[in-house]
Structures are given as structure tokens and as C-alpha cells.
Amino acid sequence: MSTLSIPLRFCFNPTTATFFPHSQPKPQNVTFQRRTTTTTACAASENPHQRQSPKQNKTENTGEDGEKGIDPAGFLAKRGICHKAFAQFLRERYKVLKDVKEEILKRHENFMVLASGFELLGMHRHPEHRVDYMEWAPGARYCAIVGDFNGWSPTENCAREHYFGHDDFGYWFIILQDNLREGEEPDKYYFQMYNYVDDYDKGDSGVTAEELLKKANEEYWQPGEDRFVNNRFEGPVKLYEQIFGPNGPQTIEDMPDIPDPETRYKAWAAEHGPSPTAVIDSGKEYDIFNVIVDPTWHEKIRELKPPVPYWFETRKGRKAWMKKYSPGIPHGSKYRVYFNTPNGPLERVPAWATYVQPEGDGRQAYAIHWEPPPEHAYKWKNTSPKIPKSLRIYEAHVGISGSEPKISSFSDFTNKVLPYIKEAGYNAIQLIGIVEHKDYFTVGYRVTNFFAVSSRYGTPEDFKRLVDEAHGLGLLVFLEIVHSYAAADEMVGLSMFDGSNDCFFRSGKRGQHKFWGTRMFKYGDPDVLHFLLSNLNWWIVEYQIDGFRFHSVSSMMYTHNGFASFTGDLEDYCNQYVDKDALVYLILANEILHVLHPNIITIAEDATFYPGLCEPTSQGGLGFDYYVNLSVPDMWSTFLESVPDHEWSMSKIVNTLVSNKEYADKMLMYAENHNQSISGRQSFAEILFGELDENSCHYKESLLRGSSLHKMIRLITLTIGGRAYLNFMGNEFGHPKRIEFPTSSNNNSYLLANRQWDLLAKDGVHRGLFSFDKDMMKLDENQRVLSRGFPNIHHVNDSSMVISYIRGPLLFIFNLHPKDSYDRYSIGVDEAGEYQIILNTDEIKYGGQGSLKEDQYFQKTISRRVDGLQNCLEVSLPSRTAQVYKLRRILRI
């Protein structure tokens, strides 16, 4: 496919008074692929006057499908994988992707426009003293806005045909005019605009619009160049007289046949000679001739700057607007969208609403028109931190982040939890349950309103402050996004939005999740893609989010929602149960996000380990930056709950932790996240410490066991895997209780829907575990553990239950045996020299026994071949302990 690279520019649009993107003040060029046409780049291009000839636009055929750098199955050859069926599937999927892109570009100018639907849809303040509302509801026959501002009238503010009220694609457009205050006169000029953000009132300076326009013309045009502006009909009249004479026909019926432009041009050229500014465009069927601008005049016009300041001066300020008008829909107004459908009238919460408040019973909800005055709108102070080479992610839920049995707020989290996360040594936070959802106990996974922050925790301005303060502390902010399914609720969510069953979702069985009762999106629909891709871009532009964790992508990639047996053969990933449309959506999401926002980070949560998850989209991958190794927490849970300590398999531990060496640098590891603490399950700390009796004779021994395993599990999970590590809020200090959200089964109790931060103020096991986790984070920060290459795992002994590996200058040794300690255990090392312990899980400050003496922290190598390495250390290994050695001095022999 021949392509045209169009350099687009993030620019300021004076008609809407909005900047894009919000977080980047400087223009930035992006390039998208689109079909070759005879038209040129849009006015938003960086150089709108530059034209590219078709010859320069041709690309070299380097890929299998004739596009430069594109190989739909390229990563298979890179990984040495030979599977004809899967390779063919990748090529077919790429053809589907091309078809989808072509269909998109028939409807949208480019992919940036596709992902910026929030600039048009929903409620938007227009400079011409009005609010515009747009909604997509193809199944509706009538659309209106009802709310407390118009007495909930379905006829007061409705879509009208002569206002472009409804188009062929199902989009409805409604204008809510501001109300002229009593005693005020309407604006003199129809183009009169107001600036609703700033307080300047240049339009009230006494200078008339006529004077400003005259000044603008005098500055822009040279003498005589504005002749056409002042005498608009002079040119057409002369052309008419030139063709028909002074007494030409006066009606269309009297009009004779006019020769085609090419014939007229040839006749003129025969009389006057060839024109330097007009040539016949030979050999092209799509055009007759092309007018070429005079180069001298072209360069002169390019050097001129449009008199935009004069145009802005005609705008009046906020004070003038407030004096003359009252808002048609005031800030804070409740509203819903009213549809008349074949099944009768219905009311819905708008799909693009940015702030929603559910009623007390949760059955009904209202959109809130959010347009705070400038003095109350949040003003950003900080920019996003640089992307670190390794990620230490602190996963958190705002609602349960407090100590009291209630729903905590954004402000509480900002003031209390963010400084704690920074102190603990993490460099990123991942927030779950932020997007508006109906039921609190669903942890935010049954999303109802995709563009709204949950009103349980505060307002959009409160959430902006949270993100901004996190950036000020050097923390990246990730959001867990749920595009794999949506809530099936009709009154609050998107299900049956316009009265039809297939507006946003598939119809029939494909539209329902097999086990969770949720709705599955129709990923092949261009308007659904418009909604979902715009939703991703919205959170970045509006709230400056730094990345997304895509929740449960296996639910969307397969028609069985990932609940099937996988044999490990690639046939499982290309059979009839794989949803190509969902895969194409994920590819588009990663491509568009990484072009519009180069520093964005995307993480995939996929239990099936789909091949190519983190490969480039140009080589047949899905384009994610990281994937979550979900098998690790399941393994630790199984060991702790079902397997006696002495039967733990060291080989299984290592194989699970490093199950996919090829993608080790893309792997996000965690020992436990919120899944291990929610839905009736127990946290590791509850398993290890929950049943302990302080009066028991085995209490100290059991406490030591739990503390030791808690530390070792986290240390090996952090240091043996990829470049990213995650921990759920409270697990770092061994939170003793699971999470239980208020439901009818527990009498709507909030007793377990919080975190016991007060445990850190007391001496004991929890403070010791927090101290260890804090030093573990410092280990990565100071020694760059995660950013180093894949470790050399050279010692795995199931009999002695010892694991050892080398990562850079660091040597990690784990003795997981429940009873046996070793005085002089031989561990192979490559470099001869002096090694020093820099982290020891058995230190007293971490709740250990302090078995090692000070002189045992330094070890010198012995020239003896062990574990296939030239040298070795003879170290002391107390049972259930781990040690981290660092090479301090190299000895040359």
C-alpha cells in the first residue's frame, strides 16, 4: 500500500480555545500513515505551504506486504519460531488492521483526530456564549438534554435538524445557548466571542471591531493587495465580460456551452503564450490541471504572520460574559440524556460524561456539568518525571487507603499516602478503581462511566492535584484501565445505551462475558474504536497519566474469555476462538499512544502469555512495554497454603520466576497484588501470621518463620526477574488482614476495607518488614538491580534448598530450608576478589535473629571451580535466610 507521511502538529485552536496535548506546551511533530490522495497536508501541518510530489512519496518495499519496515510475522523469525499456521494468522490479522485503518481514515482526518473525540463529544463550552453537546446513539430517534437547569424537560434542549442535529453515523448535536440577562442587549456582531478562562477584557477597551479589522488588514496586506477584499465582484465581472462580452446572457437559460478549462487554457496560451503560473498536469486522470503558485509571491506570503492578536482583541473576557449572560447550564448542574427509541423513551448517563454522581441506592446516576470558574480550576505545577530504567510500582486503591472504616478521599491519599510511598522508595504508583463504577465492592472493574473519575473519592480537580503532587515527588502515575469488558447495568452504564443491544457491545452470546456477567465491546466498530481510543488519550491529556495497565486482556482476546486449557502450542493463539478485532484494537491503542505520547508506558495483564505481547507492532507484536507474570503469585500462594515447607521445589520456583527468558526485560514481577487479598482470598501475611497464638509455645518460632518467608519471597521476586516490580498497598509491611469491601454478606461493614498504618508506629514484626522492604527498594535504586541484564542462575539445589544467581556485581544466595543451616556452603563466582554482604534478611532490625557476626559479612574467594565457575565463596547460610553480596575488590591472579 502506498503511503503518505503527513507531519501533524499539536496546535492551539482559536475556535475552541483548547490546547492539545495539555501536558506539552511546545509543538511536537507526529507522523501517521495514511492512503495516498491528491489532497495535501492539512492546515495544521508544520509547513502548510510545502507540497510533496508523488514520486518522493513512494516507499521502498522491504516488508512482506510491500511496506517499509513492516513484517506482519517478523518477530517469529527473530525468535527462531517456525509455525506456518500462526505466521499465516499474523498476516491475515495485519490485513484486517490495514482495512480498519483505511475505514478510519475515510471518517477521520488522521489517527490523532480519531483519538481526540473528547474534544467534540460530551459537554463543551463554545466561545460564542453557548455550550455544545454531542452524543453517539445510532439507535435513537430523538435526543434531548434533561436536567435540573431546564426542569427535566425533554423538549427544552433537543437536537434540531437545522442545527446539524443528527448525522448518518448516529451522532446527535445539541446547542445550549447562554441566557441573556435582563436589561442587556444582544451582541452586535454574530462572531462575538468570550474568553471564559482569563479575566482580561480587551473587547471592552472601547475600540470597535471595525477599527480592529481595519488595523489587521493594513498590517497584513500591502497597498493594492487587498483590492479583492474591498471589491469582491470585480474579478468575476471582468471574467464574465471577457468570456461573453459586455452584453452577455442574463439568465442561465441564455447561457451557451462553455469550453472545458483545458481547451480555454490552450486557446489563451496560443494568443498570449505559456503562463509561468499555470501548467497542464499531463498523465494524471484524477485532475485536469494544477495551478502552481508563483515562487516569489509564495515566499512572501509565507513570511507574513496572520494578525491573530487583533482577532483575539475582539474577544471579551469572563467578566463581560458574566455581566451579559447567565450560563445555559451552570457548573454543578445535574443532567442526563433523553432518547426516544423504537422501544420507548429512556434516560441515560451520557457516555462521554466527565463527572458522574450515583444516587444513594446506586440504581440511578446523574452526570454533573463540570465547568469550574478559573479561581477554582486546578492549575498544574509539576511535569511528569523522567522514565526510570527500572520500575518499582506501588499499587494502591484510594478508597481503602485510610485507617478509618470509611471511604477515603483523593485529598486524604494525596496528603498522607503519597509521602509514605516516596519514603518507602517506590518510583511509580498504580491506581485501581479510579474510573467511575457502580458498585464499590467490584473494586472498580465493572466500569460504568469511562471518562469520569469516581465521585466517591472527590472531584476531578482533587484527582488532578493527586497526580500533580505525585509528579512533584518524582512518582509516575499509572492507571489500571478496563477496556476488556464493561458493567452490564443499563440505568448507569453503557448497556442498551440507545435502546439497542449492539450499540457499544456485541449482540448475542459474544456480547456477554462467560462468567462475570459483564458486556463485551464491539471492537470491530469504528465508532466503538473512536470511543475507546479517545478514552485512553483523555486520561493522558486531561489528567497527565503516565501509563496504563490493561486489565485482563485475555478476556477480550478470546471468545472463551481466556477460560480454556492451553496446551502451549501456538495453535491455541490462532484458532477460531481468537478475536482478531480485539487484537487489532490493542495494536491501534499501542501505536497511537506511543506516537502521540512517546513516554507513555503500557502494561498487559494476560494470563495466557500471548505470543508477541511486547513485540513491536511493525513486526507482528501487540506493542506493549511490559507484561505481568501472573504465574508467580499463584505459585507463592500454592506453596504457602498447600505445600509443606520442606517440600518446596527450588527448580519450580526458578522456572516459574524466569519462565520466559526471551522477554525478561519486559516482565513485571510481583509476589502478591490486590488479587491475593480480595474476593475471599488471604494475603500472604494473613496466611503466615493470621493463626498465630501469642500464648503458644511455638509463637516465636512461627513468627520468625512467617517473617523470614515474607522477606525472602519478595527479595527473590524482585531481583531475579525483569525491569519492573509491583507491590500492593500494605503488603510491604505484612498487613495482617485481607480486604473485604462492604456488601450485604458482611452487613455493609467497612471494618476490613482499610489499611492499618498504625502498625508501623509500634515495634514488632510489621515495622521490621517495612524496614526490609524500604532497604530492598534502596538496593535497586543504588545498585540498579532491575535495569541490569538477565541474571546468571548458576546454583539451584533441591536437596539443600539453596538458590544462587549473579546479576552484575551482585551475588544473591537464598537458603529456603526450614531447618538446615550451613556453615561453609560453597557457591561459585566468576570474579576472584573480596565480597561484602550489603543486604541480609536475618538482621535484627528486620525481625531476624542476627545469626551472622560482623566478620562474616566479608568473604574472600577461593580458587576452586564450583557451579561451573572458576572461583567460589564458602559462606554461612542460616536456615530461611537470604544474603546479597557485592564484589568490592577484584583480585588478579
N, C-alpha and C positions, 0 to 999 in steps of 0.2 A: 504494500500500500504506500503510495507516495504521500509524503507528509510535509507540512508547512510548520516551521517553528515560529510561533508568534511570541515576541517578547512583551509580556504584560507588565503592568506597573501597578503596585499598590498606591492608590492615589486618593486625594481628597475630592469628594463630590459636592460641589456647592449647592446642588439642588436638594440634597438630603442632609447636608451638614453633618456627615459622618466620616470618620476615618476608618481605613481598613489596611492592615490589621490594627487593632487597638494597641497592641503591645510594642509595635515597631514604628517609631516616628519617622525614620528615614525610608525613602523609596527603595524597594528591592525588586529586582527582576526575577520573574519565574518563567519557565518555558513549558508549554504544553504541546502535545502532539494533536494535530487536527488535520482533516482532509484538505487537499489542495482545492482552492476555489479561485475564481477570477477576482474576488474582492481582496482588499489589502487589510493590514492590521488595523484594529480599532483605534479610536482616538485616545484610548488610554495607554497606547504603546509609548515606549520611552522616546522614540523618534517617529512621530506620526507621518512625517513627510517622506521618510525613506521607503523606497519600494524595492522589492526583491524580485529579480527575474526568475521565471520558471526554471531556467537552466541551473541557476545557483541553488535551487531548492531541492534538487534531486539528491537522494541519499545513496550511499554505497550499499550494495546487497551483501551483507555479511552474515545475516541470520538465516535460519531455515525458511522463514516466511518472508524473506526479502526486505527486512528492516534492519537498519544498522544497530548492532549491539543487542538484538533481540533473538533469543533462542528459547522457545517455549519449554524445552526439556533439557536446558543447558546444565542444570545442577546435577542431573543424573550422571552425565559424563564426568563432571568434576569430582563426584564422589565414587566413581567407578561402579555405578549401578547399571545393570543391563536388564531391563524389563520392558518388553515390547508393548504390552497392554497398557502399562502405566504411562509410558512415553507417548503412546497414541492418545491417551486420555488428556495428557497435558496439552498436546497440540489442539485437540478439539476444544478444550477449555479456553485456550488462547483465542481461537476463532470466535467463541461466544463473547469473550472480552472485547474483541475488536468490533463486533456487531453492536454490543451495548454502548461502546464509546461513540460509534457513528450515530446511533439513535440519540444519544445525549446531545451531541453537537448539532443535531437538527433542531433541538429545542433550546439550547443554551449557547451563549457565545463561546464559552470555554469552561473548563472544569472549575476554575475559581468561582465563576458565577454559579455553577451547579452547587457548590458547597457553601454558598452565601445566601441561601434562601431566607435566613432570618432577617436580612436587610429589607425584605419586602413583605414576607408573611407575618401574621400577627399584628399587634398594635404598634404604630409608628407615628411619631409627631412629624408633621409636614410643616415647612417654613411658612406656608400660606395659611396660617391660623386655622389649622384643622388637624385631625388625626385620621390616618388611613388604616383600614383593617383589611387583611386579605386572608382567605382560608381556602383549603383544598377539600372539597366534598363533592365528588363527581356523582354520587347517588342522590343528592338533594335537588329539589325543585324550587326551593325558596330559601333565602338565607337572610338573617337579621341578627343584630346585636341587642340583647336584652340585659338590663342591669338596673341597679338602684338609681343610676343617673337619669334614666328615662322611664321610671315607674314600671320596669319589666315589660314594656310594650313591645310586641313583636312586629309592629308596623312603623314605629318611630324612626328607627335607623336600620334600613334594609338595603339590599343590593338593588340598584336601579339600572335598567338597560342602557339609558343614555349616559350613564357614568361608568361604562365598561363593567357593568355589574357581574357578568358571567361569561366565561370563555368556553371554548370547545374542550378544554382539558379538565374542566371541573373546578376552576378557581373562581372564587367569589370575591368581589371588591366592594367595600362599603366606606363611605366618607362620613365622618362625624365632624361637622362644622362647629367651630367655637361660637359661642353666643355673644352677640354684640350687647354691651352693657347699655343700660337705659341712659339716654341723653347723648350717646356717642354717635357720630356719623360714620357710615361705611368708608372704607379706604377708597381714595380717589383712583388709584391705579390697580388694575386686576393682578399685576405682578408684585404687589407689595408683599414683602416677606419680613419675618420677625426672627430674631435670634433669641432662642429660649434658654440658652445656657449662660451667656455672658450678659453683663448688665450695661454694656455700652449702648448709647442711644444716638449714634451718628445720624440716623434717619430723622431725628428730631432737632437737627442743628440749625434748621431754618433754610438750608439750601434745597431748592426744589429738584425734583427728578429730572426736569428738562435741562437745568443747568449742569447737573452731573453728567447726563448723557452727551451734552454738547462738549463738555471738557474731555470726556472719553474719546469722542470722535476726533477732536482736534489733536489729541495726543497720539492717537493710533494712525490716522490717515495723513498722508502728505497732501499738499494742496492739489486739488483736482482728482485725487484717488477716491474721494467719497461721492463722486458725481452720480454713480449708480444708486447710492443710498438716498440721495436727495431727489433724484429723477428716475424713479423706478421703471417707468414705462418708456423711457427714451430708447433703450436698446430694442425692445420688441417692436416699437413703432417703426424704427429705421429698417429692421429686418423685414417687416411686413411690406413696407414701401419698396424695398429692394427686390422682393420676390414678385409682388403683384402690381407695383406701380402706385401712383397717387390715388387712382380711382379703382382700387381693388374691390373684391367681393365683400359685401357687408353681412352676409349670413353664411352659415355652414353649408346650406343647400347650394349656394352660389360658388362654393369653394371648388376649384379644379383639382385634378390629381397632382400631387406634389412628388417630384422625383425622390428616390431614396437618398440618404445622406452621402453615400459613396459616389453616386452619379453627380450630385450637386457639387461635391468637393472636386471631382475631376474636371468638371466644367469651369469651376472657379480657378483651379490651378492652371488650366490651359490658357486662361486670359491673364492671370496675374503672376503665374509662376508658382513653384512649390512653396508651401508655407513652412517656416522653420519650427513652428509650434504645433503642427498637426500632420500626422502621417497615417497612411493606410497600414493597418495592422494585418499583414498578409499571413495566410496559412493557419488562421485560428477560426474555428467555426463558431465559437461562443461569443464573438464580438465582431462588429463591423469595422470600427476604427477607434483608436485610442488617442486622446488629446494629451500631448506632453507639455508640461509647464515650462515656460522659458526659464532656463537655469539662473539667470541674473535675478529675475523677479522672485524666483523660488527662494534663493538665498536671502534676499532682502526681507521677505515675509517671515522667514524662519527666525531672523534676528529680532523681530518685533515681539514684545511681550503684551498679551491681552490686558486691557485696562481693568483687570479684576477689582482692584481697590475701589474704583468708582462704583462698580456694581455692588460691592459689599456695603458701600456707604449708603446705598438706598435702603438697606435693611434697618429696621428699627429694633430696639433692644427689648429685653424682657419686661422692663418697667413700662414701656409704651404698650406692649401687648397686654399686660395685666390691667392697665388703665382702661383700654378699649374693649377687651374681650374677657369673658369668663370661659374656662375650658369646657368643651363639649362633653368630655368625660374626665372628671377631676382625678388627680392622683389618689390612689387608695380605693377607687370605686370597684364594687363587685360587679362582675358581668359573666354572661355565658353566651354561647352562640345558639341561635334558634334555627332549626331546619324544618322545612315541610318536605316530607318524603312520601314515597308510594305507600308506606305503612302507617302514615300519620305524622303529626308534629312531634318533635322531640327537642330537648335541650342538651347541649354537651359543653364540657370544658374545652375551650379552643386548644387545638393540637399544638400550637406554637406559643402558648401562654408561658410567660417567664416567671410568674409568681402565682401560686395556687394555694388556697386555704380550704382544707376539708372541713365539713361540719363536724360537730362533736361525735355523732354516731358513725362517721366515716362513710356513710352511704351517698352523700352528695357533696359537691365541692364547688367553689367559685374561683374563677380567675380574678386576680387583683391587678388593676391597671397600675403599673409601677412606673411613675414618672416623677421622681422626687425633685424638688427645686434644687438649684445649684448649691445652695448652702448646706443641703443635707445629702447630696450625692457624694459618694466616696471618691476621693482623689488619690490616685496611686502615687506611692512614694518610692517604691523599690522596683528594681528589674529582676528578672529571673537569674538565678545563679548559673555559672558555667556548668556544663555537664561533667560530672566527675568520671574518672576512669573506672571506678567501681561504685556500685550502688549498695547502700545499706539502708533498706527501706523499713520504715516503721508504719505498720498497718494499723489504722485506727477507725473507730466508729464514734462520731461526735456525741450521739445520744447517750451512750453508756460510759462516757469518759469522765464523769464526775464521781464523787464519793457518795453523794446522797442518792436515795432511791427515787429518782425522778429523771426526766429527760433533760440532759444538759444542752446548753446553747452554744452557738458559734463563738460568742464572746467568752464564755467560760473556757472553751477549748483554746482560744487564742491567748488568753491571759495566763492559764495555768499549765496546760499540757504542752504547748509549743516550746516554752523554755525548758521543760523537762526533757523533751525529745532531743533538743540541741545539746543539753548537758549529757545525755546518755550516749552521744557520739554518732547518731544516725545522720545521714545527709539527704534523706528524702522521706516524705510521708505519703502513704497511700490511703485515701479516704474511701470508705464504703458507706452505702446508704445515703448519699448526698442528694441524688436525683429524687424528685418527689415520688412517693409511693403511698398507696392507700393504707396498708396495714403495717404498723410498726414492727410486729413480730416477724415479718418477712425479711428483715434486715436490709430492705431496700432492693430486693431482687425482683419484685413484681412492680415494675415501674408503671406509673400512670401518666405522668407529665414530663416529657423528656427534656424540655428546655427550662425547667424550673428547679431551683434548689428547694429542699424540703423545708416547709414553713414551720415544722416542729422545732427547728433549731434557731430560727431567726429570719432575717430579711436578706435579699440579695446583697445589700450594702454590707451586712455583717459578714457574709461569706467572702466578699472581696477583701475586707480587712484581714480575715484569717489568712487568705492566700498571700496578701501583701506582706503581712508580718512574718510569715514563714519564709518568704523570699529574703526579707531583711535579715533573718537568722541564717541564711545560706542553705535553706532547705528547699529542695524541689517538691512540687505538689503533683501527685498523680491521682487520677480519679478512676475508680472501678466503674466501667461503663457496661450497661446491659443492653446489647442490641441483638442478643440471641433469642429473646422472646420478650413478651410484654404481658402486663396484667390483663386478665380476661374480663375485667369489670367494665360494664357498659356506661354506667352513670358518671364515672370519674375518668376512666381511661379511654383508649382508642378503639376498643372493640365495638363493632357496629356503629362506628362514628357517624356516618351519614345515613344510617338505616340499612346499609347493605353489609353483608357478611364478609365481603372481599375488598374493602376499601384499602386498609393498610396490611391486611393479613390474607393468607391463603384460605381458600374455602375447602370444605370437606375435612377429611382426617389430617391432611397435610397442614391444616391451619391450627391444629391443636397439639400441644406437647403431650407425648405419650403418658407421662407420669405426673407432671406438675400442674396440669390444668391451666396452662398459660397459652397465649396465642403466638403463632409463628409468623414472622414477617414475610411479605411477598417480595423477596429480594430482586426478582427479575423485572419489577415495575419501575419505570424511570422516575415516577413521582415519589415512590417509596424510597428509592435511592437518593433523590433530592432531599427528602426529609431526614434520613439517617446521616448522610454525609454532612449536611448543614448542621445537624446536631453536634457532631464531633467538632466542627470548626467553631461553633458557637461557644463552647466551653473554653476554647483557647482564646478567642478574640475578646469575649466579654469578661472572663474570669482569669485569664492568663494561666490556665492549667498547663503543666509541663509534660504531661503524658497520660496515657490510658492503659489500664489493664482490661482487656476484653474478656468479659466473664463467659465461661462455658461455651467456647466457640464450637465444641463438638456437638452441642445441641442444635446448632444451625447447619453444620456441615453435612449432616447425615439425616436421612428421612427417619431413621430409627432413633434420632436424638442422642447418638453415642451409646445407647444401651444395647450393646450387642457384643458377641465374642469376637475378638480379633486374634487371628492366628499368627500375625507377624508378617504375612505375605503381603506384597504390595497390591495384590488383587483386592484386598479389603478396602483400599483407598481409591479405587477406580471402578467399582461395580455399580449396579443400578441404585444402590442406596445412598450414593454420594450426591449432594445437591450442588450442581455447578453454579447456580445463581448465587448461592451464599458464598461460595469461594470467590466468585467474581466481585462480589461486594467487598470482601475483605481485601482483595488486591487493590481495588479502587480506593478504599479507605487509606491503606498504607501509602499508595502512590501519591494521592492528593495531599495527605497530611505532611508527608516528608518533603514535598515540593513547596507548599505554602509555608511550612514551619520546619526548617531544616533541623532544628534542635529538639524536635518532639521525640518522645520515646513511646513505643507501643509494645505491649507485653501480651502474649497469648496464653490463655488458660485452656489447655487442651489435654484431656486425659488419654487421647488416642495416639499422641505423638505423630501427627500428620506429617508425611514427608515434605520437606521444603518449607516448613513453617517459617523459618528465619532466613531463607534464601532470598536474594533479590528478585523482584517481580519480573525483571527482564530476562531472568534465567529459569523461569518456571516456578519460582517460590511465591509465598504469600506476603513477604516483605516485613515481617515483624522483627523488632530489635532483640527481644528476649522471649523465651518460653518458660513456663513454670513446670518444674519436675514434680508432678503430683504424686509420684510413686514413693517419694522419700517420706513424707509424713505418714502415709499409710503403713509403710514398713515399721517406722518407730512405734506407731500405735499398736500394731500387731505384736511386736516384741514386748512392749510394756504390759499389755493386757493379757496376752495368751502364752508367751514363751518364757519358761524359767530362765533366770539369768545365766546359768551355766550352759544352756543350750543355744545361746545366741551364736549365729554363724557369722564369722568375720568376712567370709567370702561373699555372702549375700549382702551384707552391709555395704561393702565396697562396690560390688556390681550394681547395686541399686543407686548408690550415690553418683557413680560415674557411668551410668547406663548408656550414655550417648557421647562418646569422646569427640566425635567429629564436630558437635555443636556445643562443646563445653563452654566456649566463650560467650555463648548466647543463653546459657542456662541460668535461671533464677531458682535458688535453693531456699528452702525453709524447713525447719524441723516441725513446726506446727503454726497454723494460722487460725483465723476465726472458725474455720470448719471443724477443728478439733475441740471447740469449746461450745458449739451451738447445736441445736436440734437434738437435745437429749444426750449428746456425747460429752466426754470429760476432757478437760485439759490435762496435759502431761503432769502438771503439778498436783492436780486432784487425784490422779492415779497414784502418784508417788507418795503424796503426803496426806491424802484425804482420809484414810482409815487409821491413821496413827493415833495411839492412845498414850498420852503423856505419862500415865501411871504404869505403863507396861515396862517390863524389864528389858525389852528389846527396842525401846523407844529411840534411844540414841543411835543404835545400830541402823535402824530403819531410816532415821532422819539423815544419817550420813550416806546411806545408800541412795536415797532419793536426791539429795543434793549433788552427789558425785555424778550420777547418771544424767541429771538435768544439765550440768555443765558440759560433760563430755559429748552428749548428743549435739548440743549447739556448736561446740567448737569444731567437731569433725564435719558437721554440715556446712558450716561457714567456710572452712579452709580447704576442703577437698574438691569443691565444685567449680562453678563458673564465676562470672564477674558481678553477680548480684545476689543479695541475701535479704530475706524478709523475716520480720518478727511481728507478731500481733501484740497489740497494746496489753501490757500487764504480764505477758508470758516471760518477759526478760527477768522478772523477779519472782517467778513462780507463783502467780496469782492462785490462791488456794481454791477458788470456786469457779464453776463453769458459768456460762452466760445463759440466762433464761429470761427471754422477753415476756412482758405481761400478756397473758392470754386468759381465756376463760378457764383453762385447766388449772391455773395457779391463782385464780381469783383476781386476775389483772394486777398481780403484785410486781413491783419494781425492785424487790429485795435483792435479786441476783442480776439486775440489769445495771450494774455499775462496776467500778474498779476500786479496790481497797488500797488507795495510795498511802493511807496512814501506816501501813505495814513497814514502809521504808523508814519511818521515823523511829522504829524500835530496833534494838539489837536482836539479831536472830538470823535464821536461815534466809529470809527474804532479802534483807539488806546485803547479806553475803552474795546471794545470786545476782543482785543488781550490780554490785561492785565488780563481779567477774564479767558480766555482760558488758559493762562500761569499758573495762580493760580490753575485752575482746574486740570491741569496736576501735579502740585506740591501736590495737595490734595491726588491724588492716589499714588504718589511717597513716600510721608511722612506717610500717613495713611494706605497704602496697601488696598485701597478700592476694586479694581477689584479682587485681589487674595483671598479675604475673601469668606466665604460661601454665599449661596443664601440669599438675604435679607428677613426679616420678614415684609411683606407688610400688615400692620395691620389697615390702615385707608385709605379708598377710598370713598369719599363723592361726589356724582354727583350734589347735591344741592349747597353745599358751594364751589364746585370745588377745593377741597383740597385733596392732596395725601401725605401720610407719610409712611415711612418704616425705619426699623432699620437694619443696617449692621455692625456687630461688635460693637464697642463702639460709632458708629456714628448714629445720628438721622437726617434724611432728611425730610424736610417739604416743600411742594410746594403749593402755592395759585395761581391757574390759573384763578381766577375770574377776568373779565375785569374791574369791578367797586368796588366790595365789599372788604373792609379791615376789619380785625378782631383784636380787642384789646386784648381779653383774650380767645384765642381759645384753647380748651383742646385737647391735644394729649397724648395718652397713651405711657408709657415707662415701661420697665421691672425692671430696676435697679433704686432704690432710690438714689438720690445724687444731685450733682451740675453739671450743663451742661453749656457749653460756645459755642457761635457761632464762628466757625472758617472759615466760608465762607458765604457771604451774597451777593446775586446778586444785591441788591439795593444800594450798596455803591457808593459814588460819583465817585471814581476812575474808576469804571466800567461803568459810564454813567447813574447811578441810581440817586435817589432823596435823599438818605441818611435819610430815614424816621425814622430808629431806632436810639435811643440815646445810649450812651456808657453804661449806667447802664442796658439797655435791652439786652445786649449781654450775661449776666449771668442769669441763671434761676435755681431755686431750685425746686425739685419735691414736689408734694402734694400727700398725701396718700389717693388717691381716684381711684377706679377702672374705667378705661376708655379703650375702644377698646379691652376689654378682658385682659388687663394688670393691674398689681397691683397698679401702680402709674401713675401720669400724670404730664405734664407741661402745664401751661397756658401761651401761647406765643402770641406775637403781630405779625400779618401777614398782611402787606400791600398788596394791590392787585398786581397781576402779579409779585410776588417775590418768591424767594426760599432761604431757610436757611439750613445750615449744622451745627448741634450741636455735640459736643464731650463731653462724660462723663469724667469730670475732677476729681471728688471725689465721692466715694461711701459712702453712709450713711447707717449704720447698725442700724436697729430699734429693 
